[in-house]
Amino acid sequence: MAVTRHQTESAKRQTRRSSTVVRIQSTKKSKKPSNPHPPFAQMILEAISDLSDRKNKWISKFKIAAWICKNYSIPRSASSKHFTFLAINKAVCEEILDARTNGTITSYKIVKQ
């Protein structure tokens, strides 16, 4: 049986198609695992409500960061503090938290709505 030119070209096309299918299947990304902790905004509100008492409703951001690291077993690193401070500043801009500066330390409390 003689192989025609048309048959060899169709065989090449099939091998090309099968190789691209393999590539497409291999590039699928796996799903990310869910976060072991809630969003930082939610953790900040929990920290302020837990740390505030009748006498002192104003909590410093350093106490908030320490509470979050302790209760959610997040390592105390520069990145965790950075995300905490970003979430605090965002909550202040959205008027969820109220800020008060006393000297060099800024304290926060939850705004009653």
Summary of the structure (lengths in Angstrom):
residues: 113
radius of gyration: 28.1
end to end distance: 86.2
largest distance: 97.1
contacts: 251
relative contact order: 0.13
helix: 54%
strand: 12%
